[in-house]
């Protein structure tokens, strides 16, 4: 078998569409597979294979109590409406969703880190909101000191059978103290190993340091998201609050074994920074990704079949650690050529959307594989899909493609 594997992680494109995968009824994950000829690989006999991993959904009423420590960047670079002001509005939304048993603390950092609010029960909601609303820009950006103080506070007040989470809100710029992800994580490594998980949320455009925020989340046993509008804040902190806070799997990894008798070649689209070596898949000391309630991961493969080949195409393996029992489990599912549609247009609207987003991303990054790609073809594909998936995220995608076309003209 020819193999590829990635550290499982919540899918992220320029927009994050909902592909409407059905969640599993009892297991941690459900695997959804669909394929079709590639609309963007004419004349090459290429197929596109979509593998969707859908996590179990934990009802909001079953969520564990949460001990949340917000570490908030209040440096001068955050002095924008879509940065610190959006952080304050987003956290106001989140606090309104919390319930008795949850506690909130706030640490801020500019040139130095300081405690604004010790862990406070949600019964004192007005006190928490007053602390949030009092935040104002100050100094340069000492993210290292802010995270060290936040983790120390979180560890001091951690509780058993509770979500113990540090939530970093920043534009990702660090220009004082240690400024790189590795150096920052070295300072807090022992706290990470004690079970304090990390969510990083990037706010604002321009010089937002996506690499720093992603690396902090990757190696801090957590997840990251990007917020640039109040609607996106609502999606993360209101509509998907349980998914943002409660894990269903730790160190999750996905491996796909392709059958060389059927598949002549394959290529994973994206995830370059999430790939693992073959021997790392069953090495449980190798760091994987953390998956929250209801989260999904989508992997897209461009494959070419041997002419006339049929039968088993590949096997998908998922390996993960249960966050409560700390036991590792592995599940697998076989994929067959009968799961490939004969025409791109016969595939589901969600599949067509994923394929179109992938082509858009390939063109934007000037991928070798998209040298003949056309933004006009991407736009036409979206126009055909949009009536079947009417939502704000598809509208946003249309807007982004239109902007890209204008910038090229």
N, C-alpha and C positions, 0 to 999 in steps of 0.2 A: 504494500500500500504506500502511496505517496501521501505525506502528512503535512498539515499546517495547523498551527495552534495559536491562540491569542489568550491573553488575560482578559477575562470577561469584564465588560464595563458598560455602563449605560450609554446607549448610542447618542451621538451628537453630530449634527450637521450644522449648516448655517441656520436652519430651522430644525426643530425636533418634532416631526409629525407623529401622530398616533396611528399605528398600523393596524389597530383593532385586533390584536392577537387575543384569542380566548385564553384565560388563565387556567392553570391546572385545578382540579377539584381537591386533590389531597397532596400530591407531590410538590416539591419545591419549584419545579420548572416544567413547562410544556414546550415542546419543540414544534415549530411550524415551518414547513418547507414548501417552496413554490419555485418554478423555473419556467423559462420561455426563451425563444431566440432573442438575441440582443437587438434592440432597435438601432443601436448606435454602433454596430459592428458589421455593417452590410458587406456581403461578399466574403466574409471570413468564417462563416459557419459557427459563430460563437453563440453560446448559450449563457444566460445570466441565471445564477442560482441564488435565491434568497433563503437564508436560514435565520428564522426568528426565534429567540429564546424569551419566553414570557414567564416572569416570576409570579409566585403565589401572592394573592391579595389578602392582606390582613385587614379585617374590618376596623374602622376607626375606633369603635368602642372596645376593641380587644388590644389596642396599642398599649405598650408598656408606659409607665410614667417616665417623664423625661427630665433629666438634670442638664440644662442647656447653659453653656458658657459662651456668650458672644464675644468675639475679639474683633473690634471694629477699627478700621483705618480712618483716622480723622486728620490725616496730614493734608498739606496744602493742595496736593493733586486731587483730593476728593472734593474740593470746593466747587462742585458743579451740581446742577439740578438732577442729572441722571447718575450721580454718584452718591455722595453722603445724604442728600435729601431723599433720594430713592431708597437708600438703605433704611432711613428712618420710617418711610412710608411702608416699606416691605415688612420691617419688624413689627410695626403697629398691627399690620394684618395678621402676622403670625401670632402675636400675643393674644389677639382676639379669639384665636382658635384653640388656645391652650385650655387646660381644665384642671380641677383640683388634683393635686399629686404632682403636677409639673412645677419646676422651679427655674428661674432665669437669673443669670449673673451677667454683668457687662464690664468688659475690660476694653479700654481704648488705647491707641498708640499714635503718637505723632513723633516728635523727637524722643520722647520717653513714654513708657507704658504706665498706666495708672488704673486703679480700680474705680469704677463709677458706681456699680451696684453689686453688693454681695448676693449670693444665691437667695432669692426671694420667692416665696410661694405665690402662685398665680392668684391667690385670694387678695393679694395686695396689687392687683392689676394696675390701679391708678398710679401707684408709686413706680412700677416698672415703666409705664408709658411716659411718665414725667422724666425719668432718666433718659429714655430714648430721645424724647423731644428736646432735651437740653444739649445734645451733642452739637459741637461746632468745630470747624477746621482749626488745626493748630500744628505748626512745625513741619519737620521732614518726616521720613517714613522708616521707623525702626520696627519692622515686622517681626524680627527675631525676638526682641524684648517683649513685644505684645503677645506673641504665641507662648513664650516661656511663662509669662505671668498667667495667661489663660489656662494653660495645661496644669500648672501648679495648683491653681484654684479648683479646677475640675477634679483633679486627683484627690485633693483634700476633702472634697464633699461628695465623692462618688458613692453610689449606693448599689447594692446587689440587686439583680433582677430589674434593673432600671436602665434606660437609655442614657449613657454618660457621654455627652457629645460636646466638642468644641466646634463652633461655627465661625469661620473667618469670613468677614465681609470687607472686600478691598478691591481697588482697581489693579492690584497685582504688582504695583511698583514698590521696590524696596531699595532705599538709597542710604540707609544708615545701619550700623551694626553689621551682622552677617546678612548678605543680600542674596545668596544662592540657596536653592531648595535643599541641596545636600548638607550645607553648613547649618542651615536652620534646623533641619530634621535631626542632625547630630546632637543638637542641644536638647531636644525633646524626646529622643529615642526611647528612653526608659519609660516615659509617660505613655507613649504609644503602646509599648509592650505590656503596660498595666491594663490595657483594654479601653482607653479613652479614644473614641473614634473622632474623625475630623470631617467636616463638610466645609469646602471652600466655595464661596459664591463671589464671582467677579461682577463688578458693577461698572457700567460706563464704557464708552468707546475710546477711540484714539490710541493712547499708549497702554491700554489694558494688557498686562503681561500674562497671557494665556498659559505660557509654558511653565512659569513659576507656580501658578495656582493649580495646574493639573498635576505637576510633580509632587507638590505638597499633599494633595489628596491621594495620589497613587501610593505614596510611601507612608502616608499617615493613616492607612487603613480606613479610607473614607471615599467620598465622592465629591464631584464638583459640578457647578452649574454656572450659567452666565445669565445675568439679568440686565436688560437695557430698557425695559418698559414696565409699567405697573401691571399690565396684563401678564407678563412673564413672571413677575413676583407673585401674583395670585396663583399661577399654575404651580409654582414650587412650594409656596408657604401656606396656601389655603386648600386648593383642590387636591394636591398630592402631599399633604403634610405627613401622613403616616408613612408614605413611601420615602419622603425626605429623611425622616427620623429613624424608622425601625428597619433593621437589616433582616433579611431572610437567608442570606448566604454570605460567607466570608471566603476570601481567597478563591473565588470562582474562576475556572479556566474552561475554555472550549477547545476541543481538538476535532478536526475533520480529517478523516482518512479517505482519500480518493482511490477508487479501484483503477489501477493502470490498464486493466484489460478493457475498460469502457472509456475512461477519460485520458486523452492524450496529453493535455496540459491544463493548468488552472492558474488563476491569479486572484489573490485576495485584494479587494479594493479598500484602501485605507487601512487603519489600525497599525501603521508602520511602527508606532511607538508603543504598541501593546503586544507585539509578537514575542513568543517564548521559544526557547530551544526545545527540540523534541523530548529530550530527557527530563525537562522541567515539568512536564504535564503531571506526572505522578510523584514528583518530588514535593511533598507537602510543606517543605520549608521554603519553597519558592513563592514569592508574593503574587497573589492574584488580585482580583477585583472584588469590591464589596457591592452587593446588590440589595436595594431596598424593596419593601413591599410593593408589588405591582409593577416594578420596573421591567423594561424589556431591552434586549440587545438584538441588533440586526447586523448580520454579516452578509456581505455580497461577494460572490465569486463569479468571475468570468471564466468559463470552461469551454473546452473544445472536445467533442466526443470523437472517438474513432468512427469512421464511416460505417454505418449499419450496426453499430454496437448497441446492445440492449442489456437490461438486467440491473444488478446492484451497482449503483453509481458511487456511493460513499456511505460512511458511517459517521454520525455525530456523537461525540462523547462530551459530557459535562461532568466536571469534578468540582466539589465545593465542600466547605466546612460549615456545619451547623453552628450558628452563633451562640446557641444556648448549651448544647451538649459537647461542642468542640470536636465532634466526630466527623470524619470525612466520608462522603458518599460519592458514588459515580453512577451515572445513568447513560444510556446510549440509545440511538435510534438509527435505523437503516434508511437510506434514501435510494429510490429506484428511478429508472429513466421514465417510467410511466407517470411520474409526478411532474414531468416537464410538459408544458403546454406546447401545442404545435405552432401557435402564432403569438406574437407579443400582445396583440389586441385581445386575445382570448384570456389573458392573465387578469387577475383581480386589479382593481383600480389602485389598491395599496401597493401591489407589486410594481405597477407601472410608475407610481410616484417615487418609490425607492430607486428604481432604475434611472429615472430622470434626474433626481437629486444627485445620484452618484456621478452621472455624466457631467452635470453642472460643476460639481466639485473637481472632477478631473480636469476640466477645461480651465477653471480658475487657477489651479496649481500648476498649469502648463505641463501636465503629465505626458510622458513619451507616448502613452497609449491613447491619448486624445488629440494627437497632432492634427487629425482631420475632423475633430469635433466642431460642432456648430452651435453657437448660442441660439441662433434662430431655430434650429431643430429642437433644442431644449425648450424654448418658448412655445413652440407649436405643440409639443408633447404635453406641457402643463395646461395649455388652453383646452386640450382634449380631455384631460383628467379632471380639471377643476369643477365642472358641473356635477361630477360623480362624488367628489369629496369636498363639499362646501364648508370650509372652516377658515379661521383667521390665519392659520399657519400656511395654508396653501396660498392664500392671498398675499401673505408676506413673501413667500417664495417667488410668486409672480413679480412682485415689486423688485426683489433683489435681482432677478434675471433681467428685467427691464433696465435697471441701473447699470448692470454689467454690459449690456448691449450698447447703451449710450456712451459708456466710458471707452468702448472699443472703436466708436465711430468718429 
